[in-house]
Amino acid sequence: MPKVSIVKCDSYDEKKVLDAVTKAIKDISFKIRPKSKVLLKPNVLFGADPRKAITTHPSVLDAVCNILKQRQCEITIAESFGIAVEHSEEEFKKSRLDKVAKKYNARILSFSADKPIKVTNKNAAREKEMLLPELLLKADLVINLPKLKTHTLMAYKGAVKNLFGCIAGGKKQSYHAEHNTKDKFANLLLDIWQNIQPKLTIMDGIVGMEGEGPSNGTPKEIGLILASDNAIAMDLVVERIIGFKGKIPTNRHAKRRKLINENNIEVIGEIPEIKFKPPSNVTSRIPACISAFVLKHIMAYPKVNREKCVKCWTCVNVCPTKAMEKKGFPHCNRKKCIACYCCQEMCPHDAINLEKSALFTNIMRFYNRLCRRKG
């Protein structure tokens, strides 16, 4: 029976966070074997000040490392960033996670620099074979450390979505191109989860992000630390907390594929109701059954805010279909765009907005009216 612990924590004070993380792990009766080789997978989309709520906060990483060092564990902290890089030091430094690594003598690296190993999964829905970093597969324990945020494409970036960062940077872009609807992509994420299945997930829900997450939304005070022995179970509990029940594609497909029985989840602690502002993009709000039509005809397209854009060309470099082009300023070629919104996600200057068509606006008005009548 999967367990999810919910513990209140109102600040990033290191002692408070350590107490909350310790309690959360104890609540789900999880035991960490002494002297284990442990791999920590935080959410470091790119190097960002922790106050922006884009990355897993250093205090949460510190608490986990503290607990592991008490058990004399060997710690590696790894991530694959939005742009394929071999040297992770700079991104961790900007996120202030490098100091935590030094404090606990932990290795930090990019998955993109590690040896890829082929993994076969006959029960996969999208990718029967995939390449995963060797150190991920050789670790005694993988601990998943997501940040509670909204996500422009997938509605929510939580425990399952965080594991996408285990894929080497360049391959992530091709996966976006190959699995180019939210339902296809959700099933890919679940395939990745099946191959990794971290034994412990600890979520930074002290300050999360709402709106245009995972990088350009608004910080949201939540005041929670969550822990679970099952990442899908955690996401199912969180969707109730933030009011997204039924709106998260990975959760919906996990139940359809019978990867979890929602009725068997044991929740320790109170499930609060915290209203979250959803992303504004079309695919997180239109029913899945018509999302393919939406993507082709009435999707919201990226549009560059020239007052904020500094022409760093990050959006051009990360676009999996080369839809973002250099035309003085970055410009979206709508014929190539697949609505993955990697450009907006990775823009370090919040310079990309989503421009909705008039047709989209009218359809949403009709759809919302219909939902109110049914409700």
C-alpha positions as CSV (number, residue, x, y, z in Angstrom):
1,M,0.0,0.0,0.0
2,P,1.6,3.3,-1.1
3,K,2.0,5.9,1.7
4,V,2.0,9.7,1.4
5,S,3.0,11.9,4.4
6,I,2.0,15.6,4.6
7,V,3.9,17.7,7.1
8,K,3.4,21.4,7.8
9,C,6.5,23.6,7.4
10,D,6.1,27.4,7.2
11,S,9.6,28.5,6.3
12,Y,13.0,27.4,4.9
13,D,14.7,27.7,8.3
14,E,17.1,24.8,8.2
15,K,16.0,23.3,11.6
16,K,12.3,23.5,10.7
17,V,12.9,21.9,7.4
18,L,15.1,19.1,8.9
19,D,12.4,18.4,11.5
20,A,9.7,18.3,8.8
21,V,11.6,16.1,6.4
22,T,12.6,13.7,9.3
23,K,9.0,13.5,10.4
24,A,7.7,12.9,6.8
25,I,10.1,10.0,6.2
26,K,9.3,8.5,9.6
27,D,5.5,8.8,9.0
28,I,5.8,6.5,5.9
29,S,8.0,4.1,7.8
30,F,10.8,4.4,5.3
31,K,14.2,3.1,6.4
32,I,17.5,4.2,4.9
33,R,20.1,1.5,4.9
34,P,23.5,2.8,6.4
35,K,26.4,3.3,4.0
36,S,24.2,3.2,0.9
37,K,25.1,4.8,-2.4
38,V,22.4,7.4,-2.8
39,L,21.5,9.4,-5.8
40,L,19.5,12.6,-5.2
41,K,17.5,14.0,-8.1
42,P,16.4,17.6,-7.3
43,N,14.5,19.9,-9.7
44,V,17.1,22.2,-11.2
45,L,15.5,23.3,-14.5
46,F,18.4,25.8,-14.8
47,G,20.4,27.8,-12.4
48,A,18.1,30.2,-10.5
49,D,17.9,32.1,-7.2
50,P,16.0,29.9,-4.8
51,R,13.7,32.8,-4.0
52,K,12.2,32.5,-7.5
53,A,10.7,29.0,-6.6
54,I,12.0,27.4,-9.7
55,T,14.4,24.9,-8.1
56,T,14.3,22.6,-5.2
57,H,15.3,24.8,-2.2
58,P,18.8,24.3,-0.7
59,S,17.3,23.9,2.8
60,V,15.3,20.8,1.6
61,L,18.4,19.3,-0.1
62,D,20.4,20.1,3.1
63,A,17.9,18.3,5.3
64,V,18.0,15.2,3.1
65,C,21.8,15.2,3.0
66,N,21.9,15.7,6.7
67,I,19.8,12.6,7.3
68,L,21.9,10.6,4.8
69,K,25.2,11.6,6.4
70,Q,23.9,10.5,9.8
71,R,23.7,7.0,8.1
72,Q,27.2,7.4,6.5
73,C,25.8,7.3,3.0
74,E,27.7,8.2,-0.1
75,I,25.8,11.0,-1.9
76,T,25.6,12.0,-5.5
77,I,23.4,14.9,-6.7
78,A,22.6,14.8,-10.4
79,E,20.3,16.6,-12.9
80,S,20.0,16.9,-16.7
81,F,19.3,20.6,-17.4
82,G,17.1,22.1,-20.1
83,I,20.1,22.6,-22.3
84,A,22.5,19.7,-22.7
85,V,25.6,20.5,-20.6
86,E,28.4,18.4,-19.4
87,H,29.4,20.6,-16.5
88,S,26.8,21.1,-13.8
89,E,28.8,23.2,-11.4
90,E,27.6,26.6,-12.7
91,E,23.9,25.6,-12.6
92,F,24.1,24.2,-9.1
93,K,26.1,27.3,-8.0
94,K,23.3,29.7,-9.3
95,S,20.7,27.6,-7.4
96,R,22.9,27.7,-4.3
97,L,22.9,23.9,-4.1
98,D,26.7,23.7,-4.6
99,K,27.2,24.8,-1.0
100,V,25.1,22.0,0.3
101,A,27.1,19.5,-1.8
102,K,30.4,20.8,-0.4
103,K,29.0,20.8,3.2
104,Y,28.2,17.1,2.9
105,N,31.0,16.1,0.6
106,A,28.5,15.1,-2.1
107,R,29.3,14.7,-5.8
108,I,27.4,17.0,-8.2
109,L,27.1,16.2,-11.9
110,S,25.0,16.3,-15.1
111,F,23.3,13.2,-16.3
112,S,24.3,14.3,-19.8
113,A,28.0,13.5,-18.9
114,D,27.3,10.0,-17.6
115,K,27.5,6.7,-19.6
116,P,24.0,5.8,-21.0
117,I,22.7,2.3,-20.5
118,K,19.9,0.7,-22.5
119,V,16.9,-0.3,-20.5
120,T,14.1,-2.5,-21.8
121,N,10.5,-2.2,-20.6
122,K,8.0,-4.5,-22.4
123,N,5.1,-2.8,-20.5
124,A,5.9,0.6,-21.7
125,A,3.2,2.6,-23.6
126,R,5.6,4.8,-25.7
127,E,9.2,3.7,-25.4
128,K,10.0,0.0,-25.0
129,E,13.7,0.8,-24.9
130,M,15.4,3.9,-23.6
131,L,18.8,5.1,-22.4
132,L,19.3,6.0,-18.8
133,P,22.4,7.2,-17.0
134,E,24.5,4.4,-15.5
135,L,24.9,6.0,-12.1
136,L,21.1,6.1,-11.8
137,L,20.8,2.4,-12.3
138,K,23.8,1.5,-10.0
139,A,22.6,3.5,-7.0
140,D,21.4,1.6,-3.9
141,L,18.7,4.3,-3.4
142,V,17.3,7.0,-5.7
143,I,15.6,9.8,-3.9
144,N,13.4,12.1,-6.0
145,L,13.3,15.7,-4.8
146,P,10.6,17.6,-6.9
147,K,9.3,21.1,-6.4
148,L,5.5,21.7,-6.3
149,K,4.8,23.8,-9.4
150,T,2.4,24.2,-12.2
151,H,3.6,23.3,-15.7
152,T,2.5,24.9,-19.0
153,L,2.2,21.7,-20.9
154,M,1.4,19.1,-18.3
155,A,-0.7,21.3,-15.9
156,Y,1.6,20.3,-12.9
157,K,5.2,19.5,-12.5
158,G,5.5,17.1,-9.6
159,A,7.0,13.8,-8.6
160,V,6.6,11.9,-11.9
161,K,7.5,14.8,-14.2
162,N,10.7,15.5,-12.2
163,L,12.1,12.2,-13.4
164,F,12.2,13.5,-17.0
165,G,15.3,15.3,-15.8
166,C,17.0,11.9,-15.6
167,I,17.1,11.9,-19.4
168,A,20.2,13.4,-21.0
169,G,19.5,16.9,-22.2
170,G,19.6,16.4,-26.0
171,K,17.4,13.3,-25.9
172,K,14.8,15.3,-23.9
173,Q,14.3,17.6,-26.9
174,S,13.8,14.7,-29.3
175,Y,11.3,13.1,-26.9
176,H,9.3,16.2,-27.0
177,A,9.2,16.1,-30.8
178,E,8.3,12.4,-30.9
179,H,5.6,12.5,-28.2
180,N,4.0,15.7,-29.3
181,T,0.7,15.7,-27.4
182,K,0.1,16.0,-23.7
183,D,-1.3,12.4,-23.6
184,K,1.6,10.9,-25.5
185,F,4.1,12.8,-23.3
186,A,2.3,11.8,-20.1
187,N,2.7,8.1,-21.1
188,L,6.4,8.7,-21.9
189,L,6.8,10.1,-18.4
190,L,5.1,7.1,-16.9
191,D,7.5,4.8,-18.9
192,I,10.4,6.7,-17.4
193,W,8.9,6.3,-13.9
194,Q,8.5,2.5,-14.5
195,N,12.2,2.3,-15.4
196,I,13.4,4.3,-12.4
197,Q,10.7,3.9,-9.7
198,P,12.5,5.9,-7.0
199,K,12.0,4.3,-3.6
200,L,11.6,7.7,-1.9
201,T,10.2,11.0,-3.0
202,I,10.3,14.1,-0.9
203,M,8.6,17.2,-2.3
204,D,9.5,20.8,-1.6
205,G,6.0,22.3,-1.1
206,I,7.0,25.1,1.3
207,V,6.9,27.7,-1.5
208,G,5.8,26.5,-4.9
209,M,4.8,28.1,-8.1
210,E,1.4,28.7,-9.7
211,G,0.3,30.1,-13.1
212,E,2.9,29.9,-15.9
213,G,5.2,27.3,-14.3
214,P,7.6,25.7,-14.2
215,S,9.8,28.8,-14.5
216,N,7.8,31.9,-15.3
217,G,4.9,31.6,-12.8
218,T,4.3,33.2,-9.5
219,P,5.8,31.9,-6.2
220,K,3.0,30.5,-4.0
221,E,3.3,30.0,-0.2
222,I,2.0,26.5,0.6
223,G,3.8,25.5,3.8
224,L,4.2,21.7,3.2
225,I,6.8,19.0,3.0
226,L,5.5,15.7,1.5
227,A,7.1,12.3,1.4
228,S,6.1,9.1,-0.3
229,D,7.4,5.7,-1.3
230,N,5.5,6.0,-4.6
231,A,5.8,9.1,-6.9
232,I,2.4,8.5,-8.6
233,A,0.7,8.3,-5.2
234,M,2.2,11.6,-4.2
235,D,1.0,13.3,-7.4
236,L,-2.5,12.0,-6.8
237,V,-2.6,13.5,-3.4
238,V,-1.1,16.8,-4.5
239,E,-3.7,17.2,-7.3
240,R,-6.3,17.2,-4.5
241,I,-4.4,19.8,-2.5
242,I,-4.1,22.3,-5.3
243,G,-7.5,21.7,-6.8
244,F,-6.3,20.0,-10.0
245,K,-8.2,16.7,-9.6
246,G,-8.7,15.0,-12.9
247,K,-6.6,17.6,-14.8
248,I,-3.1,16.0,-14.5
249,P,-2.5,13.8,-17.5
250,T,0.1,11.5,-15.8
251,N,-2.3,10.8,-13.0
252,R,-5.1,10.0,-15.4
253,H,-3.0,7.7,-17.5
254,A,-1.4,6.0,-14.5
255,K,-4.9,4.9,-13.4
256,R,-5.9,3.9,-16.9
257,R,-2.7,1.7,-17.2
258,K,-3.4,0.3,-13.7
259,L,0.0,1.5,-12.4
260,I,-1.7,2.4,-9.1
261,N,-5.0,2.0,-7.3
262,E,-5.9,5.4,-5.9
263,N,-8.2,3.8,-3.3
264,N,-5.2,2.0,-1.7
265,I,-3.1,5.1,-1.0
266,E,-2.6,5.7,2.7
267,V,-2.3,9.4,3.6
268,I,-0.7,10.5,6.9
269,G,-1.6,14.0,7.8
270,E,-4.3,16.5,6.8
271,I,-5.0,17.1,3.1
272,P,-5.4,20.9,2.9
273,E,-7.2,22.7,0.1
274,I,-5.0,25.4,-1.5
275,K,-6.4,27.0,-4.6
276,F,-3.8,27.2,-7.4
277,K,-3.9,29.3,-10.4
278,P,-3.6,27.0,-13.4
279,P,-1.4,27.7,-16.5
280,S,-3.2,29.7,-19.2
281,N,-2.3,27.4,-22.1
282,V,-5.0,25.6,-24.0
283,T,-3.8,22.0,-23.5
284,S,-4.1,22.0,-19.7
285,R,-7.7,23.1,-19.9
286,I,-9.3,21.4,-22.9
287,P,-10.5,17.8,-22.5
288,A,-7.9,15.2,-23.6
289,C,-10.3,13.8,-26.2
290,I,-10.0,16.9,-28.4
291,S,-6.5,18.0,-27.6
292,A,-5.1,16.8,-30.9
293,F,-7.5,19.0,-32.7
294,V,-6.6,21.9,-30.4
295,L,-2.9,21.5,-31.0
296,K,-3.4,21.7,-34.8
297,H,-6.0,24.5,-35.0
298,I,-6.4,26.6,-31.9
299,M,-3.4,26.1,-29.7
300,A,-1.7,29.0,-28.0
301,Y,1.6,30.0,-29.6
302,P,4.7,31.4,-28.1
303,K,5.2,35.1,-28.6
304,V,8.4,37.0,-27.6
305,N,8.1,40.1,-25.4
306,R,10.8,42.3,-27.1
307,E,11.1,44.5,-24.0
308,K,12.3,41.6,-21.9
309,C,14.1,39.6,-24.6
310,V,17.9,40.0,-24.4
311,K,18.5,37.7,-27.5
312,C,20.3,35.0,-25.5
313,W,18.7,32.5,-28.0
314,T,18.0,29.9,-25.3
315,C,14.5,29.4,-26.8
316,V,16.0,28.7,-30.2
317,N,18.5,26.2,-28.8
318,V,16.0,24.2,-26.8
319,C,13.2,24.0,-29.3
320,P,12.8,20.3,-30.3
321,T,11.3,21.0,-33.7
322,K,13.3,24.2,-34.6
323,A,10.1,26.2,-34.6
324,M,11.8,29.1,-32.8
325,E,13.8,31.0,-35.4
326,K,16.3,33.9,-35.3
327,K,14.6,36.8,-37.1
328,G,16.1,39.8,-35.4
329,F,14.3,38.5,-32.3
330,P,13.2,34.9,-31.7
331,H,10.1,34.1,-33.8
332,C,7.8,31.1,-33.6
333,N,7.2,29.3,-36.9
334,R,3.6,28.1,-36.2
335,K,3.8,25.4,-38.9
336,K,6.6,23.7,-36.9
337,C,5.3,24.4,-33.3
338,I,4.0,21.4,-31.4
339,A,3.0,23.3,-28.2
340,C,5.6,21.7,-25.9
341,Y,6.4,25.2,-24.6
342,C,10.1,24.3,-23.9
343,C,10.9,27.8,-25.1
344,Q,8.8,29.5,-22.4
345,E,9.9,26.9,-19.8
346,M,13.6,27.6,-20.4
347,C,13.5,31.3,-21.0
348,P,15.6,32.8,-18.2
349,H,14.2,36.3,-18.7
350,D,10.4,35.6,-18.7
351,A,10.3,37.0,-22.2
352,I,7.9,34.5,-23.8
353,N,4.2,34.7,-23.5
354,L,1.5,32.4,-24.9
355,E,-0.7,34.1,-27.5
356,K,-4.2,32.7,-27.7
357,S,-6.3,32.8,-30.9
358,A,-9.7,34.4,-31.0
359,L,-11.1,31.0,-31.9
360,F,-9.5,29.6,-28.7
361,T,-11.1,32.3,-26.6
362,N,-14.6,31.7,-28.0
363,I,-14.3,27.9,-27.6
364,M,-13.2,28.3,-24.0
365,R,-16.1,30.5,-23.2
366,F,-18.5,27.9,-24.7
367,Y,-16.7,25.1,-22.9
368,N,-16.7,26.8,-19.5
369,R,-20.4,27.6,-19.9
370,L,-21.1,24.0,-20.6
371,C,-19.2,22.8,-17.6
372,R,-21.1,25.2,-15.3
373,R,-24.4,23.9,-16.6
374,K,-23.3,20.3,-16.0
375,G,-22.0,21.2,-12.6
